[in-house]
Amino acid sequence: MQNIFEGKKFVERTLEKHIRQCKEIDRACTDTLKASLRTTYGINRKSHLLDVPAFDLIRQTPQDIMHFILECVAPMKIKLILKLLILPGLMELNEVNAAIQNVPYPPLDIQYEISLAL
């Protein structure tokens, strides 16, 4: 997920797959395996909403607004703003990249130079 930014490149979660993953986490024989599966699947525990008749937990819950903003809207807006500043010469791409490289990012957040697809 650190390198893929297009939703169509991800496999959508289905209710059946989610239920199967919850059962796999519950059946894990060690706490280490449970923790690993929780991280892999992005599921902490089985939701009580799964017990509600005719309710699809995957399709009927709202999106997490912070993930939507941070992983979708914000990167696109930043890219557009940078294009509007760089293309007419109001900013230099090299200056932007140098500023980005000088930020003390945590190891998991390190990204490479901005690539403006013109």
C-alpha positions as CSV (number, residue, x, y, z in Angstrom):
1,M,0.0,0.0,0.0
2,Q,3.0,2.3,0.4
3,N,3.6,2.2,-3.4
4,I,0.1,1.8,-4.9
5,F,-2.1,4.8,-5.1
6,E,-4.9,3.7,-7.4
7,G,-8.0,2.1,-5.9
8,K,-8.5,-0.1,-9.0
9,K,-5.2,-1.9,-8.3
10,F,-6.4,-3.2,-4.9
11,V,-8.5,-6.3,-4.4
12,E,-11.9,-5.3,-2.9
13,R,-12.8,-6.8,0.4
14,T,-16.0,-8.8,0.3
15,L,-18.2,-9.7,3.3
16,E,-17.5,-13.4,2.8
17,K,-13.7,-12.8,2.7
18,H,-14.0,-10.6,5.8
19,I,-15.9,-13.2,7.8
20,R,-13.4,-15.9,6.7
21,Q,-10.5,-13.6,7.9
22,C,-12.2,-13.0,11.2
23,K,-12.6,-16.7,11.8
24,E,-9.0,-17.3,10.8
25,I,-7.9,-14.7,13.4
26,D,-10.2,-16.3,16.1
27,R,-8.7,-19.8,15.3
28,A,-5.1,-18.7,15.4
29,C,-3.2,-20.9,17.9
30,T,-0.8,-18.3,19.3
31,D,-1.1,-14.6,20.2
32,T,1.8,-13.9,17.9
33,L,-0.1,-15.4,14.9
34,K,-3.3,-13.6,15.9
35,A,-1.3,-10.3,16.0
36,S,0.2,-11.0,12.6
37,L,-3.1,-11.9,11.0
38,R,-4.7,-8.7,12.5
39,T,-2.0,-6.6,10.9
40,T,-2.1,-8.5,7.6
41,Y,-5.9,-8.2,7.3
42,G,-6.4,-4.9,9.0
43,I,-9.0,-6.4,11.3
44,N,-8.8,-6.1,15.1
45,R,-11.8,-8.2,16.0
46,K,-15.1,-9.5,14.7
47,S,-17.7,-6.7,14.7
48,H,-21.0,-7.2,16.4
49,L,-22.5,-5.6,13.2
50,L,-21.9,-9.0,11.5
51,D,-24.7,-10.4,13.6
52,V,-27.3,-7.9,12.3
53,P,-29.5,-9.6,9.7
54,A,-29.3,-8.3,6.1
55,F,-26.4,-5.9,7.1
56,D,-23.3,-5.9,4.9
57,L,-20.5,-4.6,7.1
58,I,-18.3,-4.0,4.0
59,R,-20.8,-2.1,1.9
60,Q,-23.0,-0.3,4.4
61,T,-20.5,1.4,6.7
62,P,-19.1,4.8,6.0
63,Q,-15.6,5.4,4.8
64,D,-13.0,6.5,7.4
65,I,-12.7,10.2,6.6
66,M,-9.1,10.5,7.7
67,H,-8.0,7.7,5.4
68,F,-10.1,9.2,2.5
69,I,-8.5,12.6,3.0
70,L,-4.9,11.4,3.7
71,E,-4.8,8.7,1.1
72,C,-6.9,10.2,-1.7
73,V,-7.8,13.9,-1.6
74,A,-4.8,15.4,0.0
75,P,-2.1,13.9,-2.3
76,M,-4.1,14.8,-5.4
77,K,-4.6,18.4,-4.2
78,I,-1.0,18.8,-3.3
79,K,0.0,17.5,-6.7
80,L,-2.3,19.9,-8.4
81,I,-1.1,22.9,-6.3
82,L,2.5,22.0,-7.0
83,K,1.8,21.8,-10.8
84,L,0.2,25.2,-10.6
85,L,3.2,26.6,-8.9
86,I,6.0,24.8,-10.8
87,L,4.7,24.9,-14.4
88,P,4.6,28.8,-14.7
89,G,7.9,29.0,-12.9
90,L,6.7,30.3,-9.5
91,M,8.6,27.4,-7.8
92,E,11.4,25.1,-8.9
93,L,10.9,21.4,-8.7
94,N,14.5,20.9,-7.5
95,E,13.7,23.3,-4.5
96,V,10.6,21.3,-3.6
97,N,12.5,18.0,-3.8
98,A,15.4,19.4,-1.7
99,A,12.9,20.6,0.9
100,I,11.2,17.2,1.0
101,Q,14.6,15.4,1.4
102,N,15.5,17.6,4.4
103,V,12.4,16.7,6.4
104,P,13.2,14.1,9.1
105,Y,10.6,11.5,8.0
106,P,10.1,8.3,10.0
107,P,11.5,5.3,8.1
108,L,8.0,4.1,7.0
109,D,7.0,7.5,5.6
110,I,10.1,8.1,3.5
111,Q,9.0,8.8,-0.1
112,Y,11.1,9.5,-3.2
113,E,11.3,12.7,-5.1
114,I,8.0,14.1,-6.4
115,S,7.3,13.0,-9.9
116,L,5.0,15.4,-11.7
117,A,3.2,13.6,-14.5
118,L,2.7,16.3,-17.0
